[in-house]
Each structure stands twice: as C-alpha cells, then as structure tokens.
Amino acid sequence: MAQHALSATQRRIHAAAIRLFAEQGAEQVTVSELADYAGMARGTIYNNVPSMDTLFEDVASHLAWEMNERIVTSFHSENPAERLAMGVRAYLRRAHEEPEWGRFIARFAQTTTSLRMLVLGEPAKDVRMAMKAGHFRLSEDQVPTVVTMVGGAVIGAIYLVREGVKTWRSAGSEVAEFLLRALGVDEAEAMRISQSELPPLQDIH
C-alpha cells in the first residue's frame, strides 16, 4: 500500500495508538480506548481510521515508511557508511526525544513484518552501496545478517537509553562505531564518522 504524509488529526491518532500499543500490546484495541488516548471524540476516530482491525499494521507500516523518508530527507552524505551511521544515531536520538515511539520500536520491531522495513529499507540500501564502494567487506548473501545485526544493536541501545545506562549520544556513537568497525571500516575513520555532527531529522509532514 502506498504511503503518504498524515493529516494533523491522523498524526494525533497514530501517536495515541503507538502509546496504547506500546503499553498494552498489539491486540485489537477499541474505538473508546483510542479516543481516550487521543483526547478526541469517537466520531473523529471513525472518520480517520479505515479499520480498527488493521490499525496496528497501518500504524507500524506508516511508522517504518515515515522514518525511512525522514532519514533520506535529512542525511545527504555521499558516503553510504556515514549515512548508515547517522541513521543509527538518529534512531537513538528520536527514541530519547519520543519515549513512546522508542517503546513501540523496542517492543515490536523484531516481531512485526512491516517494521522490518526500518532496516530493509534505507539501511539495507546503504549497506549495499557501501559494499560497492569498498567500505564494507562482506558478500551479498551476508546482507540480511548485517541488517538484522544493525536492527538488533539499535533496539538494544534503546533499552540502554531508556534505563539510563547510556545517553542517546554515547549509545548512538558507540553502536555506530562498533558496527562500522565490524563491517571493515578503519578504526579511526569509524570513530570520526560516529562522532561527527548529527543533523536534525527533517519533518516530512
């Protein structure tokens, strides 16, 4: 299904759904619960949610599309290894700034097919481009393992940030550096990339 930016009302509903699912799980929620979480009338929910039966999938697939679009819009480095590292760090910063978003990612990213696009989208593209440019030393059949490793590292780092073990800055930089080094980037270059200035995520609404 083609994705597009949401209206202000739809964004508010999706934000409420993310919070609700993160707290209660992916079981079907009711219109009344969603209306309470969003602070709006039931009629508004009916007018803006195509189907409560597919709400979780709709929210998850849009979240993956939106994050990938924001990363593409925000990071313009010609070096795909740098773009990958910036993307990793952007996830940690957003999880810190939007805790419910981070909880949703941490809870469902590894078990929800549509959320796999968080790593199978732009991160996988950057991994393949970095391979072609000679930055990463791996083969095509290793790409699925690599993107799974990237996703797992980000989710683990989100937990560290949520528990107060690490700041998003230190967790993001360290995860980015270790991933780059594991993929064959020189230690000094990996450190430089992981500690460079991180541009803000651009809004696509």
Protein Blocks (a to p, Z undefined) as FASTA:
>chain_A
ZZddddfklmmmmmmmmmmmmmnojcdcdfklmmmmnopafklmmmmmmblklmmmmmmm
mmmmmmmmmmmmmpmcfblklmmmmmmmmmmmmmmmmmmlmmmmmmmmmmcfklmmmmmm
mmmmmmmmmmmnomagcdfklmmmmmmmmmmmmmmmmmmmmnomacfklmmmmmmmmmmm
mnopafklmmmmmmmccdddddfZZ
